[in-house]
Amino acid sequence: MYPFKVKGAVMNYMPLFKKGALILFLIILMLPINLSADNFMKPDPRIWKGEIEIIRTGSAKRTIDNSRNGNIETSSFSRTVNENLVLKVCGQLSGLYVLKATHNLIDTAESESTKKDASENCGVPEGYDVSLGHSKSEIKQPGDSRVIWSKKTVTLYNNNKLLKLMEGSAGASIMMLSGDSYLISAGHKWYTLTKADTVEHEKKACSGKTVSTIHRQRTCPPYQKGDIDTTVSEEGTTTTIVTMPAMPYEFVFLARGKFDPDSGIISGIDTQKSTNGDYKEEIIATWHLQSDDPCPDVFKALQFALAAAEAYANQKIRDFADNGNAYDSLITDNISKTLTGKPFSGRGQDSKSSDAMGVSPKDCGIVGRDKFEEQQKKDCQHPILFKSTLRHEAEHVKQCFKNSEKFLIITDLGEAMGDGWHGQTCLSVSPFWLGDQAIS
C-alpha cells in the first residue's frame, strides 16, 4: 500500500490529465516489488464487475509546556484525517472502467502557541524627576505576551467546470501474476481546496498596545491566477489574504492478493499502518469483483451481425425501397424478424442513439468512435465487440474512398443524406437495441 501524494501548485497552474492516465503510474508503483515480465500472466479474457473501497484515517496530538519561573510557554498541535474512495468498476481486469467514483477528504490541522513573560522592565517612568534621588525602574506584571493560533483544512475542490475537465480521472487495474496471485491498483487524481487561517496577537506590557496580524489562505480554480490582498484596519490590524490555485492531488494504492481462478471471484483486504512523528495513519482497502461471462453478449452480437448482413444482401429490400428512410426502416424490420420473429416495435434502445458509430461521406472518416467506445465500456461490453464494429466501419471507409459518389450514410436515422443508391447504408449501433425483443 502506498500513501497519498500531494504535488505543489504555482500561481497559474493547470496540468493536463489524460483519461485513464492513472493506470500508467503502476509502472512506477510496482518497482519496489521486484517483479519481472516473467511474473505476469496473459490477461484474463472475462468481464468483471465489482467495487473497490479505500479508507484512510490519521491523527496526531501533541502538547508541550516549557513554562518556568513564572514565564508561560506552551504549544499544542492536533490533526485528523478522514478520506474515503469508492470505485464501482467493470470490464477486463487489465483496464477496469470506472462506472462511478465517490471520493471524500477532510484533513484538519490546528495549532496554538502561547508565550507570556512573568514581568517586563519598562525602565524609568515617564516624567520621573531624577534629581529627587536614585531612579527606580517600573516593572509591569505580567510582561509581554504573544499568542499564535492557526487552523488549516484541506478538502477536495469541486465545481462544475472542474468535474468536466477531470472526467475519467479515476482508474483501477488488476494484473495477473504467476501462482494464482495478482496486483491490484486503484486511485483518483483530483484537486484540493485549502482553507487556512493564522491569527497572531502580540501585546506590549509597557505601552499596553496590542498588535494583531491575520493571514488567510483561500483557493481558486486551478485554471485561474492567484492573488494577494493586504489591508490595515483603523485599529492597526494587518490582514493578508492569499488566494492560490487548487493543488493537484493523487490518492493511489497498490496491493497484492491471491485468488482461486475457478471461483470467478476476486476479493481481498489490505491494511497498512504508518507513523511519522506524532502522526499515525491507517489505510484499509477492500475489493470484491465477480466475473461475468461475455460469451452470451458476444453471441448476440454475432447473431445481430449475421442478420444484418443477410438483410443488407436482400435484393428485394433494395428494389422495394425508393429512398434512404424507407430502406432503413425495411432493414430494421428484417433484422428484427430474423432475431425475434416480429417486426421492430420501437421499444427498447432506439437505434437513433447518439452513441452510434458510422462513416462520414464528406471525408470518408469514422465518426462517433469515441462516444461509441465509451458507451460500450459503460455497458460493460467485451472489447471484442468494439473492435469488431471498428473493423466493420473500416470496410465502409474503403468503400467510401473507392466510390464516394455512391456511398450513402445515415448519420441520424430518419434523415438520409442522399437517396438513389441502397447498397452501402452504414450505421453501427448496439446489437441490443431490440430491447425486450432481444434474443433470450
N, C-alpha and C positions, 0 to 999 in steps of 0.2 A: 504494500500500500504506500502511495506517495502523497505527501501533504500538498495542500493548495499552494499556488504561487501567485504573487501579485507583482505586476510589472509597473514601472514608473510611468508617469504621464508628463507631457510637456504642455506648454500653454496653448498649442494648437495641434492636437494630435487625433488623427482618425485612421487607425490601421485598417488594412483590408483583410477581411476574413473570408476565406473561400469556403463554400458549402462542403461540409463533411471533412474539413481540413484537420479536425481534431484527431482523426484516426492516424494521421501521419506522425503524431507525437509518440506513437507506440514504439517506433524505431529507437527513439532516444530513451524512452522509459524502460525498455527491455534490456538495455545494455548491462545493468548490474546483475542480471540473472544468468549471464554467461551461456547463452543459447546460440547454437549454430544452425545453419539451414537444414542440417540432417535431423534436427529435433522436430521440425514441423511436418505435419501430415497433409495429405491432399484435402482441399476444402470439402466440408460436408455439403452434399447437394440439397439437403432438405430445407424447408422453410420453417423458421422458428418464431414463436410468439411468446412474449412474456414481459417481465418488469424487473428493473434494476433500481435499487434504492441505496443511497449513501447518506449516512448521518454522521455529522461531525460536531462534537461538543468539546469545549475547552473552558478552563477557568484559571484564574490566578488571584491571589490576595496577599498583600504584603503591608505590614505596618512597622515603622521604625520610629523609635523615641530616643533621641540623643540629648534630652533635656538634662541640665545640671546647674548647680549653683544659682538657682532662680531663673536661669535662661531657659526658654522653651524652644525646642527644635524637634518637630515631629513631621512625619510624612506617611502617606498611605497611598496604596495603589490597588485597583481591582479591575478585573477583565472577565467578561463572559462571552462565549462564542456559541452560537447555535446555527447550524447550516444543514440543509436537507435538500437532496437532489433525487428526484424520481423520474425515471425514463421508462416509458412504455414503448416497446420495440417489436419489430417483426422483420423478417427477411432472412437471408443467408447469414450464417454466423460471422463470416469474414468481413461483412459490412452491414451490420444491422441498421435498419431505417428507424429513426426516432419518430414515432407517431405523435408523442406528446412529451414535453419536458416541463417539469414543475420544479422550480429552484427558488429556495428562500435562504436568506442570510441576514443575520444581525450580529454584529461584533461590536461590543461596547466596552470602552476602557475609561476609567475615571481615576483621577489622582488629585491629591491635595497636599500642600506643604505649608507649614506654619513656622515662622521664626520670630520670637519676641524676646527682646533683651530685658533683663531684670530692671535695669536702670540706664539712664543716659546723662552724661555730664554735659550740661548746657553752658558751662563757663560762667563768667561774672554776669549777673543780671543786668539788663539794660538800664542805664540811669544810676547805677551804684556809684557813690562818691568814694573813690579810693583813698582820699585824704582822711577819711574817718578812721582808717586803720587797715588792718590786713583784710584783703578781699576774700570773699567766700564764694566758691562755685555753687551754681544751682544744680541740684540733682533731681531729675524727673524719674518717677516710677509709675508705671513700667516704662521701659525705654522704647526705642524704635521697634517697629514691627513690620513684617512683610508676610502676606498670605497670597498664595497662588492656587487657584482651583482650575482644573481643566476636565473636559469630557469630550470624548470622540466616539462617534457611532458610524459604523460602516454597514451599508445595506446594498442591495442590488439596485442599479439605476434602471428605471423603466420609463419609457414614453413611447407613443405610437410609432414615431419615425424610427426609433432605435429597434423596435420589435420587427419592423420590416427589413431594416438593414442587417439584422443579426439572425434572420431566418436560416435555419439549418446549422446553427452554431453548437448543437449538441451532437454527440456521437457515441457509438458503442461498437465493440468488436470482440469476437471470441475466436482465438486462433488455436486450432487443434494441434496437440503435441503427441509424441510417441508415448506409449504406455497408458493410453486412455486418460491423458491429462490435457489441460488446456490453460491458456492465458486469457483472462477477461479484462477488458479495459472499458472505461466509460468516463465521460466528463462533459463539461459545458464551458464555453467561452462567453464571457459577458463583460459588463462594466459595473463599477461600484460607485455608489454615491456616498460621499463623506460629509458629515456634519460635525465640525469641531469648534469648541469654544474654550477660550482661556481667559480668565479674569484675574488680574493682579491688583492688589491694594497695598500700597506702601505708605505708612504713617510715620511722620517725624515727631518724636516726643517733644522736642524743644519748641518747634513752631506750631505744633498742633495741626499741621496741614496733612491732608491725605491725597496722594496721587494715585489715580486709577487708570489702568490700561486694559483695554479689551481687544482681543484678537479672535476673529471668527473666520472659519473656512467653510465655504459652500461649494456646491457642484453645479456645473452647467453641462449641456450635452457635449459629447466627445468631439463633435464636428464644429464647435464654436471656440472662440478665443477666450482665454481667461482675463481676469480684470482685478485691479487692486484699488480700493477706495478707503481713504483715511479722513476722519472728521475729528474735530476737537470741540467739546461742549463748553458752555459758559463756565461750568464748574471745573474745567481743565481735564476732563476725562477724554483720553485718546482712544478712538475706536477704529480699528483696521479690519476691513472685510476683504478677504482674498477669495476670488472665485476661480476654481480650477476645473478644467475639463474632466469628465468622468474617466476613471482609470481602468485600463483593460485588466481583466481578471480571468484566471483559469482555475477550475476545480476539477481535478482528474484523479483517477485511481487505477491501480493495476494489481491484479491478484492471480493466483494460480489455484487450480482445483482439479479434481478427478471426477469421472462420471462413468456410468455404465452405458455404452453405446447402444445397447439393445433396449434400454428403458425409454428412450425418447424424451428424457427429461434432463435438463442441466440446472442444478440448483446448488447453492452454497452460501456460506457466510464467512467473512474475513474481518478480523478485528486487529487494529493496530493502536498501540499506545505510545506516546512520546512525551518527553519532559524537556523544557528549556527554561532553566532557572526556576522561577516560581510558577511558570505556566505549564499546566498539564493538559494534554489533549488526547481524545479518543475518537477514532474513525471506525465506524461499523458499516460494512457493505453487505447487502444481501441481494440475491438474484434467484429468479426462478423462470425458466423458459421451457416450453414444451414444443416438440416437433409437430409439424403439420404436413402431411403427405401432399406434395404438389401434383402428383400424378393425375388425380381427377380433374383439376383445373386445366392441366396441360392437355388432357384427353378432350375436354370440352372445346378447347381452342382448336385442336386438330379437327374435330368434327365440324366446327364452325367454318374453318378454312376450306375443308373439302366441300361443304355445302355451298359456300360462296363461289368456289371455283366452278362447281357444277352449274350454278345459276348464271355466272358471267359467260359461261361457254354455251348457254342455251340460245340457239339461233332464233327460236320462236319469240323469246322475250325481246331480242334485238329488233325483230321485224315488227312486233306489235307496238312497241313504244315509239311515239313520234317526237318526244323531247326528253331532255335530261331528267326532269322531275318525274315523268311517268316511268322512265326506265328505272330510276332509283326505287320507286315505290314497288314496281314489279319484282325487282331483285330482292328487296326486303321481304316481301311476302313469300317468295320462292324459298329463301333460306329458312324462314320460319316454318313453312310447311314441311321441309325436309327434316328439320330437327324436332319439331313438336307435332306435326300433323295438322297444324292450324295456321291460318293467316296471321300476320303480325297484328296484334290488337292495340299497340301503342302503350301497353303497360310496361312497367319495369324501367330500366335505364334507357332513356331516349337516345337514339343514335345521333341526335343533334348535339351530343355532348361537346363542350368546348375543349375537352382534352383529346379530341381526335387528331390523328396524325395523317398528313397527306402530302401531295406534291403540288407545288405552285406551277401553273402553266406559264407564268411570267418569266421565271428564270430556271425552271425545272429543278428547284431546290426543295428539300423536305421542310415542311412547315409543321409546327406543333409538336416537334420532337421532345423538347424539354418538359412541356406540360403533360404529354402522354406518358413519358417515363416516370415523372413524379406521381401521377395518378396510379400507375402500376405499382409503385412502391407503397403508396398509401393503402392500396387494396391488398397488400401483402402477396402480390403475384410473383411467381418464379421469374427470374431474369430472362430465362429462355423465351418467354412469351414476348418480351420487349424486343429481344434480339431477332427473333423470327419475323416480327412485324417490321422491324427496321430493314431487314433483308428484302422483305416483300416490297417495301417502298423504294428500295434501291433499284429494283427491277423496273418500277414505273419511272424512275428518274432516267434510266437508259431509254425507255420507250419515248419519254418526252423529248430527249435530245435527238433521238432518231427521227421523230416525226412530230415536231412541236405544234404544227398547224392542226393536226387531227387530235392531239392529246386533249382530253376533257377531264377536268377535275371539279368536283363539287365541294367547295370549301365550307359551305353552310347548307346542310341538307334542306331541300325545298327551294334553293336558289341556284340554278345551274349557270355556270359562267359561259356556257356555249351549248348549242344543240346541233343535231345533224349527224353525230357520229357516236356510236354507243359501245365501242369496243374497249375503251380504256377508262371507264369511270373508276375513280380511286379514292377511297376514304377508309382509313383503318380505325376501327373503334374496338371497344372491348367486346370479346365474344360472348359476354354475359348480358348484353343489353336486352335480351329477351325477358329478363326479369323472372316473374313467376312462371313463365312458359318454358324456361330453360330446361335442358335435359337433366333428368334426375340420375 
